Amino acid sequence: MSYPDPVYSGTGDVLARYRPADTPPELPRPGGAASYLATGASTGGRFGLFRWDMGPEPAGPQAHYHRTMTESFFVLSGTVGLYDGNAWLDGRPGDFLHVPEGGVHGFRNESGQPASMLILFTPGAPRQAYFEGLVEIAEGRWRPSHDELQAFLEEHDNIYV
């Protein structure tokens, strides 16, 4: 494997984006929060990186897969149940799970304690609309019919098994 073709031909520019740790999350959620560290829009579609903070209540998606993107998880704190397509594993700080396109996976916090992880999507799909839609459903601001929910999930490349 070799490096990709160059996309920059300048002599070096100030392009870095700093995000202090105390930046408020973009999406407060019931029992947690999501921080948009790097969206597909801010990375030219190369990747999306999100911090997913969970409260002590059980929460997280069941087994599903994506057709268009990989998803990777890195546990920062607490214990996160990670489904690798075969079994639920107890992910602890420093544990990592990579799921290629089509790989069945899921995650849940059922520990009774707060937990946090990084979620990386490649390429950088616009996951913010999906996360925001989930919060609207959880808070009761949107009560989709079965067909509306299926269309929402398919639009955001979440195929539940």
N, C-alpha and C positions, 0 to 999 in steps of 0.2 A: 504494500500500500504506500502511496506517495502523498505528498502534500497536494491540496487542491490548487488550481490556478490562482494566481494573485488577483485580488479584487481592489487593491490599493496600490497606486504608483507614485504617491507623493513622497515627501521627505520627513513626514511625521507631523501630526496635528494634535491639538489638545481635544480629545474626543471622549475621554473617560467620564463615567457618570457615577458619582458617589452617593450612597444611600446610608445615612447614619442608622445605627441599630434602634434608636428611639423614634424613628419615623412611624407615625400612626399607620395601622393597616388600612388598605384601601377598602376592604370588605369585612366589616364586623359581621359575624355570623352568630346565630344562636349557639351559645356554648363555646365560642372560639372566634377565630379571625383568619382572613387570608391576606397576605401581603404580596403585591405584584412586584417582585424584585426586578424581573426583566420580561417584558411581554414580547410576543412575536413582532408587534409593531415597532418596539424600541430596538430589536435586534435584527431588523431587516428580514424577518421570517426564519431566522436560523434556529432559534430555540425560544422557549418560554420557561422562566424559573419562578416558582411560587413558594412562599413559606405558608404551610398549613398548620395552624395552631388549633388544637382540639381541647375542649374542656373535659371534665371527668365523665360526662354522660356518654353512653354508647352511641357512636355515630360513625358513618363512613359507608361507601358504596359496596354493594355485593359484587359477585363475580361478573366481569364484563370484559370487553376487548375494544380496541380501536383499529380501524382499517387504514388510517392515514398517518399515524404518528406513533412514536415510541414514547414510553412513560417510564421514568426512573424515580425511585424514592430513596431518600437518605434520612434516616431517623436522627433527629437532633436531641430530643429529650423524651423521657417516658418510655412506654411500651406501646408499640403500634402493631396490631395484627396485620400481617402482609400475606396475601394469598398469591401463590406463585403458579396457580393452575393445577397443582396437585394437592396442596395442603396449606392450612393457615399456620404461619410461622410467627413467633414472637420477635418482632424487630425491636432492638434496643439501640441506644445511642451509638452511632458509628456504623450500624448495619445499612446495607445498600441492596436494592433490588432493581434490576433493569428488565423491562418488558418490551420486546420488539413488537412491531405491528402484528396484529392477530393473536397476540399472547393473552390468554385469559388471566385476569388478576383482579385484585380488590384490596381495600385496606379498611381497617376499623380500629377504633379505640374502645376497647371493652375492659380496660384495666381499672376503671374507677378513679384514675388519676389523670391530670392534664398530660398531654403529649404534643410534640411538635416535630415536623419533618419538612424537608425540601422536596418539591415535586418538579421534575424537569421534563418538558415535552420537546421532542424534536420531530419535525420542524416546529417552528413557533406558531402553532394554531392559536386563534383568538379565544382562549379558554375563559377569559373574563366574563363574557356573556353567559357561558354555561354556569359558572360559579354563581353569578348574580341571579340567574334564573332559579337555581337551587335554593338560594336564600329566600327569594320571593315565595316559593312553594312552602318552605319550612316555616316561614312567618305567617302564612295564610293570606298573603297579598295576591297570590295567583293560585287559583284552584283549577288546574287544567283537567279537561276530560281525559279519558284513557287515550283517545286518538291524538289529542293535543300533546299529551306527555310523550307518546311514542314519536311524534313528529319532532318535538324538541330534542329528545335524546338522539334521534337519527341525524338531525341537523348538526349536532355537536359531536358526532362520531362516537357515541356511547352505545354499544350493542351489548345488552344484558343477556346472560345465558341462564 
